[in-house]
């Protein structure tokens, strides 16, 4: 069973059903039923036209559900016959679906969550981790969003900002998570940049290219994570870096700064440094100041503390980290994501020479790491420091 094929076909099949008149929630349920049927049937009897098979089965499931629901009997008058099985048109509806999911009837956060689940292919757990909320909370949010758009005509696409947020989160999950979606996010952002002249669209594309350029250097042959300072910069994709920098410079020249442009500027400064020691941390702190002003994000504030520690010394970084609790809207360290906060504190304490505290904090961060690779990395960091202390 080719799960990657199923995942790649899902947005297009979903788009076909929506265009044929299915409301989004019912279309999603029908496509999910078709995928389950494919998993059951295809190993013994694979179809010659996978997409056409999924369209036919999903449409039949939608019709069955429509007939069974008395509240939707009016739709039966519009259905003359089931579609004839055959080759489905080769149309990429994914980006259109992103805009349709960003419906004006939804709040931006609900629209992002719904799109990530229905079109992006992320699990509820992965979306909850991206939003820093419990999985049950995110499940309720997605369910409410489905109920809100159930029966709504999808003729009012949402705004660009919401779609950009979705693409950014899909890229992040593909870049660091269990599902490889980074390349798809870049492809869709390229499409959007070609269709819309918007500096933040360009900023997001530049950010993706600059991060993706380092991807092969982020992991060792055994799959373990390699921190940025230890990466082999000779393995970075210089072509992608050059393209990202060029796109970013054109966007910044328009003097309409947004958060994705600011993040891309930070990534460009890392990419421009020949070695980790030559990184322009002072300028990076300045960009983090701009990014904090734009977003006031807890993650941005944590990253800024690291940059301050690199620019002005670890104790300055620890002071910036300690000040976060007083400036956070939550007025509590709970406003900052674990394990990220503990890992930042561990790194700064290690640089300051407090190996015992650093080892303890690395171990704490490892316990709440969102994936196996990150947990293993943090565990090795704690073990490394404990070994140094015992010498």
Residue, then its C-alpha position, 0 to 999 in steps of 0.5 A: x500500500x502506497x500511503x504517500x500516493x494516497x496522501x498526495x491524491x487526497x486534496x485533489x479528490x476533495x477538491x473535485x467533490x467540493x466542485x461537484x456540490x458537496x459541502x466541505x464537511x461531508x466531502x471530507x468524510x466521504x474522502x476519508x471513507x474512500x481512503x479506508x476502502x482503498x487500504x482494504x481493497x488495493x493490496x489485493x486488487x490495485x486500480x489502474x487509475x488510482x485517482x479516478x477510483x478514489x473520486x468514484x468511491x468517494x462520490x458514491x459515499x457522499x451520495x449514500x450519506x446525502x440520501x440517508x440524511x433527511x435534512x439534505x434531501x434537497x441535494x438529491x434533486x441535483x444528482x441525476x446519476x453517479x459519475x462514470x468511473x474514469x481518469x480524473x482531470x489532472x488539476x491541482x486544487x490544493x492551494x484553492x482548498x487552502x483559501x476555501x478552508x480559510x472561510x470568512x465564517x471562521x476565526x483565523x485560528x480555527x481556519x488554520x486548524x481545519x486546513x491543517x487537518x483536512x488538507x495538510x494531512x497533519x494529525x490533531x496531535x501535531x496541530x496541537x503541538x504547533x499551537x502549544x495547546x492540549x490535544x483535546x482542546x485542538x480536537x474540539x476546535x477542529x470539530x467546532x470549525x467543521x460544524x461552522x462550515x457544514x452546509x456553507x457555500x465555499x464561494x468566499x475564500x479567506x484572506x492571504x494571512x490565514x493561508x500563509x499561517x497554514x503554509x508556515x505550519x505545514x512547512x514546520x511540521x514537514x521540516x521537523x516532524x514525522x510527516x515530510x510536508x516541507x517540499x509540498x509547502x514550498x511548492x504551494x508557496x511558490x504558486x502563491x508567490x506567482x499569483x499574488x504580489x505580496x511582500x509577506x508571501x515572498x518573505x515566507x518563500x524566502x524563509x522556507x528556502x533558507x531553512x530547507x537549504x540546511x535540511x540535509x545537514x540537520x541530521x547525522x547518518x544515524x538519524x540524530x539531530x545536529x545543532x546549527x553550530x555543529x552542522x557541516x556548512x559545506x552540505x548546505x544548498x547554496x543555490x537555495x540560499x542564494x534564491x532565498x536571499x534574493x527574494x528576501x532582499x526584494x521583499x524588504x526593499x518594499x518597506x512593508x515588514x512582516x513577521x515572515x520577512x523578519x524570520x527570513x532575515x534571521x535565517x539569512x544571517x545564519x546562512x551568510x556566516x562562513x562559520x558559527x563563530x562568525x555569525x552576526x549575533x548583534x544584528x540577529x538580536x535586532x531582528x528578534x526585537x523587530x519580530x517580538x514587536x510584530x508577534x509577541x510570540x513566546x517562541x520568538x522571545x525564547x529564541x531572542x534570549x539565546x541570541x542575547x546569550x550569544x551576542x552579550x554572553x550567557x549571563x545576559x542570555x539568562x537574564x533575558x530568559x528570567x525577564x520573560x516571566x514578567x513580560x509574558x501575558x501569562x506572567x508565568x513560565x507556563x506561557x512558554x513551550x516545553x521542552x523549548x524553554x528548558x532546553x534554552x535554559x540548559x544551553x545558557x547554563x552550560x555556556x555559563x559553566x553550570x553543568x549540573x543545572x544544565x544537565x538537569x534541565x536537558x533531562x527535563x526537556x527530553x521528557x516532554x520532547x514532541x518527537x523521538x529525534x528531539x528527545x534523543x538529542x536532549x537526552x544525549x546532551x544531558x548524558x554528555x554533561x553528566x559524563x563531564x562532571x564525573x571526570 
